[in-house]
Amino acid sequence: MQIPTLETPRLILREPRLEDFPSYAAMWANPDVVRFISGKPQTEEEAWARFLRVTGQWHLLGFGFWTIERKDTGRRIGEAGFVEGRRAIEPSLIGIPEIGWGIEPAEHGKGYAHEAAKAALDWGIAHFGGRPIRCIIAPENAPSIRLAQKLGFRELLRTTYHGEPTIMFERR
């Protein structure tokens, strides 16, 4: 499958490449990145499995995560896209596109997450044919909650994921 490239005024969302992995692993090993996701920095092995999952889904499902690259520097700063996580969560997300984003902490507060997530969402709206799109966010993650709301997501319900409180958002 040919993974589409998306462009915004400041970013390129492109297919993940093997040479992205060192930056990817470093990002997911950063305590600030995982603070609201699992609370546990990922080992290189765990990051590799995550990298393969979000990349391989393009070939199996026709969607996945893009690598986010700054146009002005060519540097990888994060990822955004869709996942079928087969999560053990109620209600189930199986078969429902789940959007997500992650930006390196040094790039926080510059609007990159919004710019990238908006581009991914626009692609998803066109690609998923009117199906609802969901995301899950820890209640303490105020920046991601604000971003989800800015993108038109509304709180659907509160649940737990891996024993932790989680808010499920939906955009129709």
Rosetta blueprint (number, residue, H / E / L):
1 M L
2 Q L
3 I L
4 P L
5 T L
6 L E
7 E E
8 T L
9 P L
10 R L
11 L E
12 I E
13 L E
14 R E
15 E L
16 P L
17 R L
18 L H
19 E H
20 D H
21 F H
22 P H
23 S H
24 Y H
25 A H
26 A H
27 M H
28 W H
29 A L
30 N L
31 P H
32 D H
33 V H
34 V H
35 R L
36 F L
37 I L
38 S L
39 G L
40 K L
41 P L
42 Q L
43 T L
44 E H
45 E H
46 E H
47 A H
48 W H
49 A H
50 R H
51 F H
52 L H
53 R H
54 V H
55 T H
56 G H
57 Q H
58 W H
59 H H
60 L H
61 L H
62 G L
63 F L
64 G L
65 F E
66 W E
67 T E
68 I E
69 E E
70 R E
71 K L
72 D L
73 T L
74 G L
75 R L
76 R E
77 I E
78 G E
79 E E
80 A E
81 G E
82 F E
83 V E
84 E L
85 G L
86 R L
87 R L
88 A L
89 I L
90 E L
91 P L
92 S L
93 L L
94 I L
95 G L
96 I L
97 P L
98 E E
99 I E
100 G E
101 W E
102 G E
103 I E
104 E L
105 P H
106 A H
107 E H
108 H L
109 G L
110 K L
111 G L
112 Y H
113 A H
114 H H
115 E H
116 A H
117 A H
118 K H
119 A H
120 A H
121 L H
122 D H
123 W H
124 G H
125 I H
126 A H
127 H H
128 F L
129 G L
130 G L
131 R L
132 P L
133 I E
134 R E
135 C E
136 I E
137 I E
138 A L
139 P L
140 E L
141 N L
142 A H
143 P H
144 S H
145 I H
146 R H
147 L H
148 A H
149 Q H
150 K H
151 L L
152 G L
153 F L
154 R E
155 E E
156 L E
157 L E
158 R E
159 T E
160 T E
161 Y E
162 H L
163 G L
164 E E
165 P E
166 T E
167 I E
168 M E
169 F E
170 E E
171 R E
172 R L
